[in-house]
Amino acid sequence: MTQSAAPTLSPAPGGTFAPLARPTFAVLWVATILGNIGSFMRDVASAWLATDLSSSPAAVATIQAASTLPVFLLAIPAGVLSDILDRRRFLIVIQVGLALVSGTLMLLAWRHALTIEILIALAFAGGIGAAMMGPTWQSIVPELVPQNTLRQAVALNSLGVNIARAIGPATGGLLLAAFGAATTYGVDLFSYVFVIAALTWWRRPERPIDPLREHFFSAFRAGMRFTRAHRKLHVVLARTAVHFAFGSGVWALLPLVARQLLHGGAGLYGVLLGGVGAGAILGALVMPALQKRLDADGLVLLSAIATALVMAALSLAPPVWLALLLLLVLGAAWIMALTTFGGVAQAILPNWVRGRALAVYQMVFNGALAGGSLLWGFVAQGLGTPPALLIAGAGLVVAALALHRLRLPRGEEDLGPARHWPEPEMADEIAHDRGPVMILIEYRISQANRDAFLHAVHKLSEERLRDGAFSWGVMEDPGDPELLTEWFLVESWAEHLRQHRRVPNADADLQREVTAFHTGAEPARVRHLLGVGLPPDKH
């Protein structure tokens, strides 16, 4: 049952745009760009309408918070659903729901019936759709392209988002200024036609039924156990939360910068957002050169300093042309941080839990944006927009310098499945829902190697807990001090069988290191114990 390390992928022919040779990927990629352009137009219209409907900076910032808060609340359930449902059908349902949100906004804007409360509620509904859609879009990419073009496909998806970010806000602002909010929302509604048509056209192959297929609650618990036990992921999540909580200030307050400091209208606001998107595209183009000179920590620090300088300069109410240049820098710095944090997160996650763990990352990212947007909105309401920008920028730099020593993981481990555990030998077939299961591994360790063994096996505990165990420990036999038993508990027999599939090559190497301390004539003995309940009462 041992499997060798994953083979090195050969360079993909065609370079960056190789995935576009796959018709299904190309069609969905173009449709996604059109859909994202419409979504950015909707967000611009909603953010600008908020400044008309309320003079409170906190209310304006709440629009940003309402659109990102659902991702914080629902990211993990969305990640689980993306793993257990038919992804194509799930995406179609989500797109129909988002179209209904945009249609409602269009009708209410046309009848001049929108209030700040309704606008916030519909922004929240749109955020629910975005929360459900994000992990699923990420999950379908490996289905659309060969493995040796997967990285190019992910990069093209990021490029597509930034193309939409460069076009959508500016177009939305111009439509809003020329024709009003109802027309802007109507164009967004029309964009969903392309996305739904592309998803309907895609003929996704039927997947064979897996007898070990996870169900919602077991998959949810497995994802939570993995996240709780993965220390390297904790570092990424902590640094992401701090960076974007401070960095969100510029996004939350940008409508007020356009209106109050630059004395512009909806068109200027859209152009400013378009400048951020254009800057993100430029940033994506220069990233490869920067990555040759700076590691992940250096890129994050550079992004923080650049973002803070932009916020400080915007607080001084610069000329419009200079503000546009500053937002180009902001876009480049923002994509630098997004790509770095997201890339590190991807690099340290195995495939079996990738969707759920990335959903946790998205939850933290959007929670930081939502919480930060509310915070900086209230600071601006109390102190004014320029002081709020200065405080957020200063906080970002201080936090980046303080956390620079908390190094991001390099993500160089081989996380391909090792499948080195032999199948357990049982006298009878065991029901998959039977549990809990205790796994015992008995090692005979010499006294001279005892301390080294204990250090090694405790490093192994994180892998056991990540891959399915909910409790772990080591015990000794007082009558035989050289007999040490590692034990861990798993919630069901099915979950233990899934563990056999999950152990990555990097942790298999650690397991072999632990086993090497065993001095017995026979291999380390593995036992499986099943929980037994009371028999039914016959009386």
N, C-alpha and C positions, 0 to 999 in steps of 0.2 A: 504493500500500500504506500510505499514511499515514493514521493514525486520530486523530481529535481527542480532546481530553481527555474523561474520563468525565463524563457529565452530572451536574449537581447533583440529588440525590434530593429529591423533594417530600416534605413532612411526611406521615407515615403517619396515615391516619384511625384514630381509636380510641385514640391515645396509647400508653401503656406496654403495655397488654394487647391491642393490635391483633393480634399473631401468634396469639393463642388463638382467633381466628376461623377459623383454618385447622385443620380437624379432625385431620389427621395430626400436626401440631405439638402440638396440645392433648393428644391421647392419649399421645404419647411423653413429653411434659412431665410429665403426671401420673404415668405409669408410672415415669419416672426419679426423681421425688420419692419414690415408694413404695420403689423399689430402694435409693435412698440412705439412706432411714430405716433399712431393714434393715441396710445396711452399717455405719452408725454404731452400731447396736445391737450388731452383731458385734464392732466395735472396742472398745466399752466393756466387753463381756464378756471379751474377750481381755486387755485392759489390766488389768482388775481381777483376773482369775484369775492373772495373772503375779505379783501381790503376794501371793497365797495360796501359789503354788507355789515362790516364791523370795523370800528376804528381801534379796537383793542389789539395790541401786538400779540397778546397771549392767544386770542381767538385765531389770529392768522397762523401762528405757529402750530395751533392744534390741528389744522388741516394736514400738515406734514406728519404730525404724530398719529393722527387717525388712519392715515394710509399705510404707515409702517407698523403700528401696534399689532394688527392681526398676524403679521409674520412672526412677531415675538411670541404671540399666544398660541399660534396654530402650526408653527413650522414643524415640530416633531410629529404630531398626528399626520400632517401632510406628507412627511418623509415616509412614515409607515404605510400610508395609503398608496404611495407611489410604488412600493415594493409588492403589494398584495393585490392590486386591482389591475385591470387591463388599462395600460397607460394611454393608449390612443383614445379609448372611449372616455376615460376620466378627463383628458385634456379637452375633448369636445364639450363635455358638460360644463367644465369651468369657463370655456370661451362663451358659451351661451349665457351663462350667468353674468359674466362681465358685460356682454352686450346689453343685457337687460338693465344693468346699472347705468350705462351710458345713455340708453334710450330714455330712462327715467329722468336723468339730468337734462337731456335735450328738451323733453316735453315741459318740465318745470321751468327751465330757463325761457323757453318760448312763451309761456304763460306768465312770466315774471312772478313765479310763485316760490322761488328759492329763498330760503332763510339760512342763516349761518348754521343753525342746528341741523337742518336737513342736509346741507352741504357736508357737514362733518360726518353725519350718519352714512351718507352715500360714499364718502371717501373711505370710511371704515369698511363698507361692503366691498368696494373695489380692492381694498387691502386684503380681505378674506380670499378673493379670487387669486390675487398675486401670491398669497401665502401657499395656497394649494397648488399653484402652477409651478412655482420655482423648482422644488426638488424633482418634480416629474419631468420637466424639460431637461434638467441635467441628467436624469437617469436614462432617457431614450437615446442620447448621443451614441453610446457604444453599440446600439442596435442599427444605426444608420450608416456607419463607416467601418472599414477594416481596422483591426487593432493597430496597425502601423501608421494610421493617419488620425488616431484618436486625439493626440495633442494638438494637431493642426485644427481639428474640428472644434475643440474647446476654445482655441484662440480665435477662430472665425466667429464663434458665438459671441465672444466678448467684443470683437470688432463690430459685429452687427448691432449690438446694444449701443455702442458708441456712435455708430452711424445714425441710428435712430435718435440718440440724444443730441446729436448735432443738428438734425433736420427738424425733429418734432417740436421742441420748445419754440424755436424761431417761427416755424410755420403756424403753430398754435397761437403765438402772440400776434402775428400779423392777421390771421383770420379773426381773432377776438377783437382786434382794433377795427377791422374793416366791416365785419358782418355780425359780430356779437357772439355771445356764449352758445346760443342754441345751434348755430351753424358749426361751431367748433366741436361741440359734442356730437353733432350729426356726422361729421367726417370721421370722428373716432368710432362711432357705431358702425359705419360702413367698412372700416378697416377689419372688423371681426369677420366679415364675409370671406375675406381672403384666407384667414387663418383656419376657419372652420372648413372651408372648401379643401384646403391642403390636407388637413387631418383626415377628412372623409376620403380623399383620394388615396392616401397612404394605406396600403394593404399590409398590415403588420402580421407577420407569421404567427400562427397559433403556437403557444408554448405547451410542451408536455406537462401533464400534471405531476408535480413532485410530491411523493408521499410525506416528505418532511417539510412541505410548504408551511411557512409561518402564518399564523392568524394575527389579527390586529393586536390583541393585548399581549400575547407572548412576544411578538415582534417589538412592541413598544417597550416592554420590560428589558428585552435583550439590548435594545439601543441605549436605554438609560444605564444599564450595567456597564456597557462598553464605555460610555462617556464618563461615568463616574470613576472608572478605574484607569483611564488613559491620561497619565500625567503630562505627556507632551502636548496633548490636545488642550489641557487646562491652560498651559502657557499661551497657546495661540488664542484661546477664547478670552483670557484676561487682557492681553495686550490689544486685541481687537476691540473689546468693550471700552477700554479707556481711550484709545485713539479716536474712535468715532463718536463717543459721547461728547468730547470737546470739539471735534471737527464738524459735528452736526450744526454748530452755531451758524456757520455761513449759509447752510441750506435753509435753515428755519427763518433766517432774517433777510435773505436775498430779496423777497418781494418788497420789504420795507426799505432796503437799500435802494432799489430801483425807484420807488415812489418818493421816499422822503429825502434821501441823500443825493440822488442823481436827478430828481424831479422829472422822471419819465413816466410813460404809460405802459399799457399791456404789451405793446410792440417791443419796447425796450427790454422789458422783463424777459420776453421770449428770446430776443437776440442775446441777452446775457447768458441765458441757459444754453443757447446754441453755442456760445463761445466756450462754455464748460465742456460740451460734447466734443467740439473741435479740438480743444486742448487735450481731452482724453485720447483722441485718435493719435495726436502728435506724441503724447506720452507713451502710448503703446508701441509706436515706431521707434522711439529712442530707448525703450526699456532694455532690449538686448545689449546695447552698448553699455548701459549703466550696470547691468548685471555682471559684466566682465570686470568691473572695477569695484563694485560694492556687493557685500553679501546681503541677505534678507534684512538683517538688523540695520545696516547702513541705509538701505532703501527706505525703510520705515522712518528712520530719523530724518532723512532728507525730505520725505513727504510731509512730515510734521512741521518742520521749519518753514518750508515753502508755503504750506497752508496758513500757518500763523502770520507770515509776512503779508499774504494776500488779505487776510482779515484786518490786519492793522492798517494797511493802505486803503482799504474800502471804508474804514471808519473815518477817514479824512475827507470823504466826499470828493474823490478825484474827478477829473473830466471824463466824459463818457468813453472817449477813445482809450484812455489809460485803464479805465475799469474793464474794458473788453480785453485788453492785454493781460490784466491781472487774472481774469477768469480763464484765459487760456492756460496760465500757469496753474491755477486751481485745478482745472481738469486734468492736467498732466500729473499733478501731485496726488489727486484723488485716485486715479486709475493705478498709480504706482502702489499706493497702499492696498487697494482692493486686490490687485493682482498678486502682491506679495503675500498678504495674509491668506487669501484664497488658495494660492498655489501651495503654500506650506501645509494648509489643512488637507488638501487633496493628497499630498505626498505622504502623509503619515496615516492614511486611512486604508484599510483593506476593502476589497470590493463588496464583501457580504454585508457590510454595515455602512457603506459609503453614503447612501441616500439619507439615512437617519442621522448619522454624525454630521453631515453637511447641513441638515435641517437644524441641528443644534447650533452650528456655526451661524446660519442665517438668523436664527432666533436671537442670538447674542448681538449680532450686527444690527439687526433692525430694532431690537430693544434699546440698544445704545443710541440709535438715531431718534427713536420715539421719545425716550426719556430726556435725551439732550435737547431735542427740539422744544419740549415743554419747558425745560429749565431755562434755556436762553430766551424763550418768549417772555417768561415772567421777569427775567433779569432786564430785558429790554423795556418791558412795561414800567418797571420800577426806576431804572437808571437812564434809559434811552438806548437807542440802537448802537451808536458808536461805542459807548462804554461796554456794552454787552459783547460786541465783536472783539474789543481789546482784551477783555477778561478771558473769553473763550480761547483766543489765540495764545495768550500767555500761559494759560493752563495746559494747552496742548504741548507747548515746548517743554514746560517743566515736567509734565508726565512722561514725555518721550525720553528725556534725558534720564529721569529716575528709573525708567523701566528698561533702558538700553542694556543693562547688565543681565536682565532676565532674558537670556538668549533664546531666539526662536529655534526650534529643532531643524536639523538639516534635511531630514526626510530621505535619507539614502538607504534605508533598510529594504530588504526584499520582502514584500508583503504578499507575494503569490502564495496560494494554499499549498502547504507541504504534504498533507494527506499521509503522514508518516505513522499515524496511530493504527494498529491492526484492529480489525473489526472485533468487537467483544464476542466471546463464545458463551452462549446461553443454552441452558437445557431446553427451554421452551420459548416460543415467541412472546415478546413482551409488548403490551399495549403502549402506544406512543404517549398517551396521557398519564401513564403510571408515574408516580413520583412521590416525594422527592427521591433523588438518586445520590448516594454517597459513593465517591470514587476513592479508593485507598491504594496507594503505591508504596510498597515496602522496600526500603533500601537498607543494605547492610554497609555501614560506614565505619571505618576505623577511627579510633580516637584521635589519631594524628590529623585526619582530614575533616574532623567534625565541624570546626568553625568555618572552614572554607566552604564545605557543603551547605551549611545553614545560610551563609551569605548568598550563595548561588541560588538556592531554592527559594529564598525570599524574593530575589529578583524575578523568579519565575511566577510568583504569586500574582503579579499584575497581569500577566498573560492569561492565567486561569480565570481571573475575575473579568477581564475584558471579553473573553470568548464564551462566557455563559454561566460561570459559577457565581453563586451569591454569597458564599462563605468559603474560607480557606484556612488551613493551619497545618502545623507539623507537631507530631506527638512522638514520645519515646516510650519504649517498654522498660519499666523499672527493673524487670528481671533479666533483661538483655539489653544493656546500654548501647550496643552497637546497632540495634534494630530501630531505625527511625521511619515513621510512617507519615507521608504527606497525604492529606485528605482535602477534598473539596466537595461542596454540595451544589447540585443542579436541580432546577425545579421539576424537570420531567425527563423521561427516557428519550423522547424526541429531541429535547434540547441538548442532551448529552451526545446523541448521534450527530446533531448539527455541529457540536464542538469538533468532532472528527474532521469536518470539512473546513473549519475556520482557522485552525492554527497556521500562521504564516511561516514561511521559511526562516525568517529572522528569529522567531521564537522557537522554532524546531531546533535551531543551532544551540539555543540556550538550554533546551531540554536535554540535548545530547551532552552538554557540558555537565549538567546535574547528574545524569545517569552515569557518567564516567567515574564518579566517586564511588559507585557501588562495587563492593568487593566480593559479593557472593558468587558461588559457582554457577548458579542459575541467574537468569535476568531478573531485574527488579519485578516483584510480584504485583500484579494489578488485580484488584477486586472491585466488584460492583455490588452495592447493597441498595435494596429498594425499600421504601417506606411501606409499612404494613398497617392497615387500619383494623378496627375491631370487626369480628365477623357479625353477620346479622343475628339479631335475637330471635331464637326459634320459638320462644314462648309467647 
